[in-house]
């Protein structure tokens, strides 16, 4: 993993963990299968997630959300420290020297805590806290890392939340209510 590289998928691990609970509909999507998939896509090579791992990772949502909403480097540092992972400079597979976080026998929840928080710290270090956001969509509680070149993203999903806001603004300008569209 190259934490200083925005192309590294670990920079969005915290986003995926926090957003695995969809506040707007009260649905918790985090399952052993999803957690295993999220971790494997970011380099986890240990055992598949258990129900206990899922429960422990759920408890990481609020501390990770705190980093997004308050831009607290201290909260991110505390999560990395609590994971017990330590940085190690490595070179493999033709990739230049880069950091890995490691600890023999690390549990999946500790691995997620350390990597998610360290990914956010790398984003803050490289791009500043202005890359960490909560969605501007009404009734949306999703968080995201703004990886756009000009740091202009304001919605978790331009196709969903962005579209809702733009349609509502269009209707307001045209004086059209959602109910009056179908009647004529």
N, C-alpha and C positions, 0 to 999 in steps of 0.2 A: 504494500500500500504506500502510495506517495501522498501523505496528508496535505502537503502544500499545493497539490494539483487539484483544481476544481473538477477535473475529469474523473478523479478517483471516486468511486461510488460510496465510499465511507462517509463523505461529507454530507450525504443526505440520510444517513442511518438514523440520526436523532429525529429528523422530520418524519420518517416512516414509522418510528416507534410512537411518537406523540400522536400522529394522525391515524394510528390504528384504532383509536376510539373516535367514532364520528359523533360529536356532541349534538349536531343538528337533528339526528334521528335516534340518538341514544343507543348506538350499536357498537359493540366491541368486536372488532375483526381479528384481534390477536389470538392466534391458536398455535399449538405446537408446530403445525405444518407451515404456517405463515412465518413464524419466528425462525424456524430452521431455514426457510427459503431466503428471508432477509439477511440472515447471518452468513449463509453459504455464498450468497452473491457478493459478499464483502470480505471473503477470505476465511471464514470460520471453518475449521476442519475437524472439530470435535464431534461428539455425539449429537444426535438429533435432539431437539427441544422436548422437554417434558412439561407436564402441567405445572409443576413447581417452578420451572424456568419461566414459563409464561407469567405466572403470578408475580415472580420477582421482577421481571421486565416491566410489567404493568406499573409497579411502584416507581419506576424511573421516569414515567411520563411527566409528572409534575416538576421534578427537578430539571428535566430537559426543557420543558415549556418555559420555566423561569429564565433559562439562558436566552431563549428566543425573545421573550417579552421584556426582560429587564436588561438584556445584554450583559449579564453578570459573568465576567471572566472568573470571578471567585467561585461562583457556583459550578462552572465547568471544571475548574481546577480541582474542586472538592470531589466531583464525580470521578475524575481520573485517579485522584489519590485513593478514593475508597475502593476502586477496582483492584488495586494492588498491582496493576500492570506497570511495567517499566519500559522506557523507550530503548530501542536497540537499532543501531545503524547497520543495514544489511544491503547486499547486492546479490541479485539472483536473476535468472532467466533473461539476461541481457539488459536488464533495467539498471539505470545508474543507482548509486548509493541513495538510500531512502530509509525513513523511519518505519519500524514496526513496533507495536506495543506487544509485549510478551510477558508470560509468567508460566512456568511449568504447572500443568494441572488446573489451569484457570477454568472457572465455571462459565457457562454461556452467559448468564446475567452479568457477571463481572466483566466479561469480554465486551458485551454490548455497552455497558456503562462507560468503560474506558474508551472504546473506539468511537462511540457516538459523541462523547464530550470532547475527545481529542480532535475529532473531525470539526466540531464547532470552533474549537480554539484555533485550528488551522485557518478556517474561514475568516475568523476575526483578525488573525495576524496578517493574512494576505490581503483581505479586502475590506476590513473594518466591520464594525457592528452593524453598519447600514445594510449588510447583506442578510441579516436575520430578521424575519418578519412574521407577524400574524396576519392572516388574510384580511383584506379590507371589505370583504363581502359581508352584508348584513346576516346576522345569525350564523356566521361561519367562524369556527374556532380553530381552524387548521393553521399550522405554522409551515414555513418553508424557507429554504435557503435560496436567495435570489442569485442565480448564476448568470443572469443576463449581463451582457457587456456593459451597458450603461446604467445598471442597477435601477431599472425603471419598473420592475414587476411589482404589482400591488395585490394580486389575487393568487390564491393557491392554484387555481385552474382558470386560465382565461376563458376556456370553453364552457365552464360551469358558472363559477361565481362572477367572473367578468361579464359573461353574457347576460346573466340575470340583472346585474346593475345597469348595463347598457340598454337592455330592453325596457326596464323600469323608467330610465331617464327619457328614452324615446317616447314612451307612452305619456309621460308627464308633459313633454313638449307638445305632443299632438292632442292632448286632452282626451286620450283614450284610456278607459279603465279596462282592466283585464276581463270583466264581465260583459262589457258592451261590445266586444269584438264579434261574438257569435250571433248577436241579435240584430235583425234588420227586417 
